[in-house]
């Protein structure tokens, strides 16, 4: 994601004349950044890897078998850090596949939810800006978790957000969709 966004900057630098001979040599030996892993779109019904590098978009919907999910998302999410099982969840036993910054949840061998808590998955916007960009967020007034909001219509699939504090400048600390092991 970061690599793709940086392409216009690299193109601009490549078209700019060098200030002097030394600067041109320095630019010539500067390391080329490694391409970042492909970006993903987290949504209320699963995860999508957008079309990139000539590849078609890949939609991984809730309900998809675990092996298919892990295979489809391997290039986008990186290596698996851990697989575990949580038996004390209000929703029943949830098996997880943990990556850097995101956890995928499974029940009965099928993808049922995700939770993001870091990396490029958590938007770095104050709550007011996120709400404006999303067309509004709804507060969960009786939440025992803290400053909890959701995006979507009640009764439909939603994306939930937990903010690090109250107020319009609060930042997202976690977001999730689908079935998760949340103890309220």
URCOR-V286301 format. One record per residue. N is the residue number from 0. RES is the residue in one small letter. D_LAST is the distance of its C-alpha to the last C-alpha in Angstrom with 1 decimal. Layout:
# URCOR-V286301
n res d_last
N RES D_LAST
N RES D_LAST
This chain:
# URCOR-V286301
n res d_last
0 x 33.9
1 x 35.3
2 x 38.6
3 x 39.1
4 x 38.5
5 x 41.0
6 x 43.8
7 x 45.3
8 x 45.5
9 x 47.3
10 x 49.6
11 x 50.4
12 x 51.1
13 x 53.3
14 x 55.3
15 x 55.8
16 x 59.1
17 x 58.8
18 x 59.9
19 x 62.2
20 x 63.2
21 x 60.9
22 x 57.8
23 x 58.7
24 x 59.0
25 x 55.7
26 x 53.9
27 x 55.6
28 x 54.3
29 x 50.7
30 x 48.3
31 x 46.8
32 x 43.0
33 x 41.4
34 x 39.9
35 x 36.1
36 x 34.2
37 x 33.9
38 x 31.3
39 x 28.6
40 x 27.0
41 x 23.3
42 x 22.8
43 x 20.5
44 x 22.4
45 x 23.1
46 x 25.2
47 x 28.8
48 x 31.4
49 x 33.9
50 x 37.6
51 x 39.1
52 x 42.3
53 x 43.9
54 x 41.0
55 x 39.4
56 x 35.8
57 x 33.5
58 x 30.6
59 x 28.0
60 x 26.1
61 x 23.1
62 x 24.7
63 x 27.2
64 x 28.0
65 x 26.7
66 x 30.2
67 x 31.1
68 x 28.1
69 x 28.7
70 x 32.4
71 x 32.1
72 x 29.8
73 x 31.6
74 x 33.9
75 x 31.3
76 x 28.4
77 x 30.7
78 x 30.6
79 x 27.7
80 x 26.4
81 x 24.6
82 x 23.6
83 x 21.0
84 x 19.0
85 x 15.5
86 x 15.6
87 x 12.4
88 x 10.4
89 x 9.1
90 x 11.8
91 x 14.3
92 x 16.3
93 x 16.2
94 x 19.3
95 x 19.3
96 x 22.2
97 x 21.8
98 x 24.2
99 x 24.7
100 x 21.9
101 x 20.4
102 x 18.8
103 x 19.8
104 x 17.9
105 x 20.0
106 x 19.9
107 x 23.2
108 x 24.9
109 x 24.0
110 x 22.2
111 x 19.0
112 x 17.2
113 x 17.5
114 x 15.7
115 x 18.0
116 x 17.8
117 x 21.5
118 x 25.1
119 x 26.6
120 x 23.4
121 x 21.7
122 x 23.8
123 x 25.4
124 x 25.7
125 x 24.6
126 x 22.2
127 x 25.2
128 x 27.3
129 x 24.6
130 x 24.0
131 x 27.8
132 x 28.4
133 x 25.8
134 x 27.2
135 x 24.2
136 x 20.4
137 x 18.3
138 x 15.8
139 x 12.3
140 x 13.2
141 x 10.3
142 x 7.7
143 x 5.7
144 x 6.6
145 x 10.2
146 x 13.1
147 x 11.8
148 x 14.6
149 x 15.8
150 x 19.4
151 x 20.8
152 x 21.3
153 x 18.7
154 x 19.4
155 x 20.8
156 x 19.4
157 x 17.8
158 x 17.1
159 x 14.0
160 x 14.6
161 x 12.8
162 x 15.7
163 x 16.7
164 x 17.5
165 x 18.3
166 x 21.7
167 x 23.8
168 x 24.6
169 x 21.1
170 x 20.9
171 x 18.4
172 x 16.7
173 x 14.9
174 x 15.4
175 x 14.7
176 x 15.9
177 x 15.9
178 x 13.7
179 x 11.5
180 x 9.6
181 x 6.2
182 x 3.8
183 x 0.0
